[in-house]
Amino acid sequence: MKYSRLAVLALVSGLVAGGGIGTAAALTADEAKAIAMDAYVYGYSLITTEGTRVQMTNVGKVEGLRGPMGQFVNVKRYPPADYRGVSAPNADTLYSVAWVDLGKEPTVFSHPDMGSRYYLFPMYSLWMPVIESAGTRTTGRRAQKFLLTGPGWEGTVPPGMTQVKSPTRYMLILGRTYADGTEQDYKAVNALQGQYLLRPLSQFGKHDWTFTPPPVDPDPGFSMTGKPQDVILNLGTKGYFDMMARLMCKDAPPAPEDASIVAEMARIGIVPCKEFDLSALDPAAQEALKTLPQEALDNIAAHRASLGRVADGWVISEVGAYGTDYMKRAVVGAFGWPANLDKDAVYPYTEVDSTGAPLSGANKYTLTFAKGQEPPVDGFWSITMYEIDQGWWFVPNPLNKFTVSPRNNLVRNADGSLTLYFQNESPGKGKEANWLPAPKGPFIPMIRMYWPKEASPSILDGTWTPPTIVKVN
């Protein structure tokens, strides 16, 4: 039987009120702990996204990557070599980020004609799956208008607009626009970014409307600067489940396919719209749940391999859509928030060479694509070098070069193959176009494949995988 979102809430409320679900006191400590662990994993993407939303939008004006709800924050340049903000930064696309509140009315999101430039506007609900993926692959080059609507909206979509139905009150647009890194191209992209617009539906087309930022909350309940994982741990068990229950009440109702786990959580008193009463549990269960936050995070971390598959040492993620795979969703929430659909972008990375030994700048390596075997994409590809230091960061180097890609005018071998050089020192002037500077210590190269080809050979079906990295000294 399939339930609507409202039916899921009504079902659980009815079971609780009518005594149709076993009481928390009747459960053993182990049973309660197991249910609580499932509930924690189920809600991790929701709590991560909501916490990130508050941290990024609880400001009165644009400040770096932060900005008020309902306004685009446009990144104008690639991060510098010493950037230590978001781990694994990219030097291929410029970000345009916007959080949208659909509680009062729909919002219109519009962008101009993008010409031949690659762009991508994935949109996410509070639960974190991609709910719409506008961009070159799906909506093409022409100017577009999207009507973003929240839960339960039943109005008429104006002509010329494409409706995007968000299952949650708040949603995120995480836009990416290709830039080649030159000052001239930056200016061209910045001009496009200035035309990425958000307007309340009632104000769309009115020339006298001006954006007014929502008021800043002086006490949001948690740190505005702490790392998401730390912020979540500091909520404690009760604070975490209280936040879940509040969000699931109205702003982020559970999906129809979540009926089973929602009913399971109700057995220990985790119910939408209700405060979590830890004292209702058996004393032994109460004690067992005190350490739940750290244990749950450790459990999530232990499942990082579930993000995808490993081929010749390369980790190839398969994310963006999750269904009822709550663990995979939690892993992405904790270690890769929020993630694109595979059809839009795949980011293989490796930590080892062809022998399985860890990569280190103390050595010299090559990566060779046979003729016609470069990453198969309809968008573009690049390889980014990261040093490992409590995160993945750009490697400072004399060329200020963080990626290697066809835009570097790569030099091919006589047989048409392409050899790239991963090492700390220059391989020589004649090879510097193909050089990706490495740190002196451990490093990770990541291939970014935007709009991977679906026809074989394809990374999507496993008929293409990156070649191994070979140590040459």
Secondary structure by P-SEA (a helix, b strand, c coil): ccccaaaaaaaaaaaaaaccccccccccaaaaaaaaaaaaaaaaaaaaaaaaaaaaccccccccccccccccccccccccccccccccccccbbbbbbbbbcccbbbbbbbcccccbbbbbbbbccccccccccccccccccccccccccccccccccccbbbbbbcccbbbbbbbbbbcccaaaaaaaaaaaaacccccccccccccbbbbbccccccccccccccaaaaaaaccaaaaaaaaaaaacccccccccaaaaaaaaaccccccccccccccccaaaaaaacaaaaaaaaaaaaaccccccccccbbbbbccccccaaaaaaaaacccccccccccbbbbbbccccccccccccccbbbbbccccccccccccbbbbbbbcccbbbbbccccccccccccccccccccbbbbbbccccccccccccccccccccbbbbbbbcccccccccccccccccccccccc
